Amino acid sequence: MTGFIANKTQTPAASGAINFYFIWLPVIIYAIVAGIMVFHLKYEKMEPKIKADLVARAEQRDA
């Protein structure tokens, strides 16, 4: 799609695409995953309270 030709000198578009796919795309993906992990850790700290609330609701419903 970017004009890559094996065993030849690459065009600026092909070189730019190679740089993007091997450098910037992984950086973007790691940043997204890091953001997800931050939210996961935030909600993981609240897990005991959430479980206790669910148990209390179940006991209240069954009573």
ROMI-625971 format. One line per field, with one value per atom (N, C-alpha, C): z, x, y; residue in three letters. Coordinates in steps of 0.05 Angstrom, whole numbers. Layout:
REM ROMI-625971
c3 Z, ...
c1 X, ...
c2 Y, ...
residu ala, ...
***
This chain:
REM ROMI-625971
c3 0, 0, 0, 10, 12, -8, -25, -46, -38, -19, -11, -33, -40, -59, -46, -44, -30, -46, -31, -42, -60, -56, -71, -52, -61, -45, -42, -17, -11, -17, -25, -28, -1, 0, 26, 38, 22, 33, 45, 32, 44, 69, 69, 93, 116, 110, 131, 142, 125, 134, 151, 143, 159, 187, 188, 213, 230, 218, 233, 245, 228, 236, 257, 256, 274, 298, 298, 320, 333, 317, 329, 334, 318, 323, 350, 355, 381, 404, 401, 422, 428, 407, 410, 424, 416, 428, 458, 464, 492, 509, 497, 512, 518, 498, 503, 524, 523, 543, 571, 572, 598, 609, 592, 601, 612, 598, 607, 634, 638, 663, 686, 681, 702, 712, 693, 702, 715, 706, 718, 747, 752, 779, 797, 786, 802, 811, 793, 800, 815, 812, 827, 857, 863, 891, 904, 888, 899, 900, 891, 889, 916, 938, 963, 971, 967, 974, 956, 930, 911, 918, 925, 932, 958, 977, 1002, 996, 979, 972, 958, 941, 927, 946, 965, 986, 1002, 1010, 1026, 1011, 985, 969, 966, 963, 960, 986, 1009, 1035, 1039, 1031, 1035, 1017, 993, 975, 985, 996, 1005, 1032, 1046, 1073, 1071
c1 16, 0, 17, 42, 58, 81, 82, 102, 127, 125, 148, 155, 181, 191, 215, 214, 235, 261, 283, 310, 315, 301, 305, 307, 317, 317, 288, 280, 252, 246, 221, 212, 208, 206, 201, 174, 154, 129, 132, 147, 151, 168, 189, 205, 189, 172, 155, 135, 124, 106, 120, 144, 160, 166, 174, 179, 154, 131, 106, 99, 99, 90, 109, 135, 153, 160, 155, 161, 136, 121, 99, 74, 67, 44, 47, 70, 73, 72, 83, 82, 52, 37, 8, -6, -1, -15, -7, 19, 27, 15, 12, -1, -30, -44, -72, -74, -57, -57, -50, -31, -25, -49, -63, -88, -108, -112, -131, -122, -96, -86, -90, -87, -92, -121, -140, -168, -173, -160, -164, -154, -131, -120, -138, -149, -167, -191, -203, -227, -220, -196, -188, -186, -178, -176, -204, -224, -252, -265, -252, -265, -276, -261, -273, -299, -300, -324, -347, -342, -362, -373, -355, -364, -381, -372, -387, -415, -417, -443, -461, -449, -465, -475, -459, -467, -490, -487, -507, -533, -532, -557, -570, -553, -565, -578, -565, -577, -603, -603, -627, -649, -643, -663, -675, -658, -666, -682, -678, -691, -720
c2 -24, 0, 25, 23, 47, 47, 27, 26, 11, -7, -23, -43, -44, -63, -77, -103, -118, -115, -113, -112, -88, -67, -42, -19, 4, 28, 37, 43, 49, 78, 83, 110, 123, 150, 163, 153, 148, 138, 111, 93, 67, 68, 85, 88, 99, 119, 130, 109, 93, 72, 52, 44, 25, 37, 62, 75, 76, 82, 84, 57, 36, 10, -3, 3, -10, 7, 33, 51, 62, 77, 92, 76, 57, 40, 25, 12, -1, 19, 43, 63, 70, 74, 81, 58, 33, 10, 8, 11, 9, 32, 55, 77, 71, 60, 52, 31, 11, -11, 1, 19, 32, 47, 60, 74, 55, 33, 12, 1, -3, -14, 5, 31, 51, 49, 48, 45, 19, -3, -29, -29, -17, -16, 1, 22, 39, 23, 8, -7, -33, -43, -67, -60, -36, -28, -27, -22, -20, -48, -69, -95, -106, -104, -115, -100, -74, -60, -68, -71, -79, -107, -126, -152, -152, -136, -133, -122, -102, -90, -111, -127, -147, -168, -176, -196, -184, -159, -145, -143, -137, -136, -163, -184, -211, -219, -213, -220, -204, -179, -162, -172, -181, -191, -217, -235, -261, -259, -238, -236, -229
residu met, met, met, thr, thr, thr, gly, gly, gly, phe, phe, phe, ile, ile, ile, ala, ala, ala, asn, asn, asn, lys, lys, lys, thr, thr, thr, gln, gln, gln, thr, thr, thr, pro, pro, pro, ala, ala, ala, ala, ala, ala, ser, ser, ser, gly, gly, gly, ala, ala, ala, ile, ile, ile, asn, asn, asn, phe, phe, phe, tyr, tyr, tyr, phe, phe, phe, ile, ile, ile, trp, trp, trp, leu, leu, leu, pro, pro, pro, val, val, val, ile, ile, ile, ile, ile, ile, tyr, tyr, tyr, ala, ala, ala, ile, ile, ile, val, val, val, ala, ala, ala, gly, gly, gly, ile, ile, ile, met, met, met, val, val, val, phe, phe, phe, his, his, his, leu, leu, leu, lys, lys, lys, tyr, tyr, tyr, glu, glu, glu, lys, lys, lys, met, met, met, glu, glu, glu, pro, pro, pro, lys, lys, lys, ile, ile, ile, lys, lys, lys, ala, ala, ala, asp, asp, asp, leu, leu, leu, val, val, val, ala, ala, ala, arg, arg, arg, ala, ala, ala, glu, glu, glu, gln, gln, gln, arg, arg, arg, asp, asp, asp, ala, ala, ala
***
